[in-house]
Amino acid sequence: MKKIVLLMLAFAGFAFANDGDSMIKAYSVVAAGIGLGLAALGGAIGMGNTAAATIAGTARNPGLGGKLMTTMFIAIALVEAQVIYTLVIALIALYANPFLG
C-alpha cells in the first residue's frame, strides 16, 4: 500500500505541470511498461504450460515425441507472436504517440 501511495505522489508532479503533453508521455511510458510486463508474464505462463503438456505427452507415449515437439514449437511461436504484438503497440505508444496533437 505504501508503494502505491509513493507512486501516486511521484505522479502528482506531472499532474500539476503546465504542459499536457508531458503528462501524456509519462502515462504512455507507464502503460507501455505495464503492458509489456503483463504480456511477458502471460507468454511465460503459456510457454510453461505448453512445455509441461508436451513433456507429459512424451512421457505417456514416447513414440509421439517428434510430433508433439513440432506441435509445441508451433504453439510457442504463436504465444511469442502475441508478446511481440504487444511490444509493437508499446513502441507505437512511446515513439509515434497518437494521443499527442
C-alpha positions as a Markdown table, in Angstrom:
| # | Residue | x | y | z |
|---|---|---|---|---|
| 1 | Met | 0.0 | 0.0 | 0.0 |
| 2 | Lys | 2.9 | 2.3 | 0.8 |
| 3 | Lys | 4.3 | 1.8 | -2.7 |
| 4 | Ile | 1.1 | 2.8 | -4.3 |
| 5 | Val | 0.9 | 6.0 | -2.3 |
| 6 | Leu | 4.5 | 6.8 | -3.2 |
| 7 | Leu | 3.8 | 6.1 | -6.8 |
| 8 | Met | 0.8 | 8.4 | -6.8 |
| 9 | Leu | 2.9 | 11.2 | -5.1 |
| 10 | Ala | 5.5 | 10.7 | -7.8 |
| 11 | Phe | 2.9 | 11.3 | -10.5 |
| 12 | Ala | 1.5 | 14.4 | -8.7 |
| 13 | Gly | 4.3 | 16.5 | -10.1 |
| 14 | Phe | 3.1 | 15.6 | -13.6 |
| 15 | Ala | -0.5 | 16.3 | -12.7 |
| 16 | Phe | 0.3 | 19.9 | -11.7 |
| 17 | Ala | 2.6 | 20.6 | -14.7 |
| 18 | Asn | 1.6 | 23.2 | -17.2 |
| 19 | Asp | 2.3 | 21.1 | -20.3 |
| 20 | Gly | -0.3 | 18.4 | -21.0 |
| 21 | Asp | 2.0 | 16.6 | -23.5 |
| 22 | Ser | 4.4 | 15.7 | -20.7 |
| 23 | Met | 1.6 | 14.1 | -18.8 |
| 24 | Ile | 0.5 | 12.0 | -21.8 |
| 25 | Lys | 4.2 | 11.0 | -22.4 |
| 26 | Ala | 4.6 | 10.0 | -18.8 |
| 27 | Tyr | 1.5 | 7.8 | -18.7 |
| 28 | Ser | 2.4 | 6.3 | -22.1 |
| 29 | Val | 5.7 | 5.1 | -20.6 |
| 30 | Val | 3.9 | 3.7 | -17.6 |
| 31 | Ala | 1.3 | 2.0 | -19.8 |
| 32 | Ala | 4.0 | 0.5 | -22.1 |
| 33 | Gly | 5.9 | -0.9 | -19.1 |
| 34 | Ile | 2.8 | -2.4 | -17.5 |
| 35 | Gly | 1.6 | -3.8 | -20.8 |
| 36 | Leu | 4.9 | -5.4 | -21.7 |
| 37 | Gly | 5.2 | -6.8 | -18.2 |
| 38 | Leu | 1.7 | -8.4 | -18.4 |
| 39 | Ala | 2.4 | -9.7 | -21.9 |
| 40 | Ala | 5.7 | -11.3 | -20.9 |
| 41 | Leu | 4.0 | -12.8 | -17.8 |
| 42 | Gly | 1.2 | -14.3 | -19.9 |
| 43 | Gly | 3.6 | -15.5 | -22.5 |
| 44 | Ala | 5.8 | -17.2 | -19.9 |
| 45 | Ile | 2.8 | -18.9 | -18.4 |
| 46 | Gly | 1.6 | -20.1 | -21.8 |
| 47 | Met | 5.0 | -21.4 | -22.8 |
| 48 | Gly | 5.4 | -23.2 | -19.5 |
| 49 | Asn | 2.0 | -24.9 | -19.8 |
| 50 | Thr | 2.8 | -25.9 | -23.4 |
| 51 | Ala | 6.2 | -27.4 | -22.4 |
| 52 | Ala | 4.7 | -29.2 | -19.5 |
| 53 | Ala | 1.9 | -30.7 | -21.6 |
| 54 | Thr | 4.5 | -31.8 | -24.2 |
| 55 | Ile | 6.7 | -33.4 | -21.6 |
| 56 | Ala | 3.7 | -35.2 | -20.1 |
| 57 | Gly | 2.6 | -36.4 | -23.5 |
| 58 | Thr | 6.0 | -37.7 | -24.4 |
| 59 | Ala | 6.3 | -39.5 | -21.1 |
| 60 | Arg | 3.0 | -41.2 | -21.8 |
| 61 | Asn | 3.8 | -42.2 | -25.4 |
| 62 | Pro | 7.4 | -41.8 | -26.3 |
| 63 | Gly | 6.7 | -42.7 | -29.9 |
| 64 | Leu | 4.9 | -39.4 | -30.5 |
| 65 | Gly | 7.7 | -37.3 | -29.1 |
| 66 | Gly | 8.7 | -35.9 | -32.5 |
| 67 | Lys | 5.1 | -34.9 | -33.5 |
| 68 | Leu | 4.5 | -33.4 | -30.1 |
| 69 | Met | 7.7 | -31.4 | -30.2 |
| 70 | Thr | 6.7 | -30.0 | -33.6 |
| 71 | Thr | 3.3 | -29.0 | -32.3 |
| 72 | Met | 4.9 | -27.5 | -29.2 |
| 73 | Phe | 7.2 | -25.3 | -31.3 |
| 74 | Ile | 4.3 | -24.0 | -33.4 |
| 75 | Ala | 2.3 | -23.2 | -30.2 |
| 76 | Ile | 5.2 | -21.4 | -28.6 |
| 77 | Ala | 5.7 | -19.4 | -31.8 |
| 78 | Leu | 2.1 | -18.3 | -31.6 |
| 79 | Val | 2.4 | -17.4 | -27.9 |
| 80 | Glu | 5.5 | -15.4 | -28.6 |
| 81 | Ala | 3.9 | -13.6 | -31.5 |
| 82 | Gln | 1.3 | -12.2 | -29.1 |
| 83 | Val | 4.1 | -10.8 | -26.9 |
| 84 | Ile | 5.7 | -9.3 | -30.0 |
| 85 | Tyr | 2.4 | -7.6 | -31.0 |
| 86 | Thr | 2.3 | -6.0 | -27.5 |
| 87 | Leu | 5.9 | -4.8 | -28.0 |
| 88 | Val | 4.9 | -3.2 | -31.3 |
| 89 | Ile | 1.9 | -1.4 | -29.7 |
| 90 | Ala | 4.1 | -0.2 | -26.8 |
| 91 | Leu | 6.7 | 1.2 | -29.2 |
| 92 | Ile | 4.0 | 3.0 | -31.2 |
| 93 | Ala | 2.6 | 4.4 | -27.9 |
| 94 | Leu | 6.1 | 5.6 | -27.0 |
| 95 | Tyr | 7.5 | 7.0 | -30.2 |
| 96 | Ala | 4.6 | 7.7 | -32.5 |
| 97 | Asn | 2.1 | 8.5 | -29.8 |
| 98 | Pro | -1.3 | 9.1 | -31.5 |
| 99 | Phe | -2.6 | 10.9 | -28.4 |
| 100 | Leu | -0.2 | 13.8 | -28.9 |
| 101 | Gly | -1.7 | 16.5 | -31.1 |
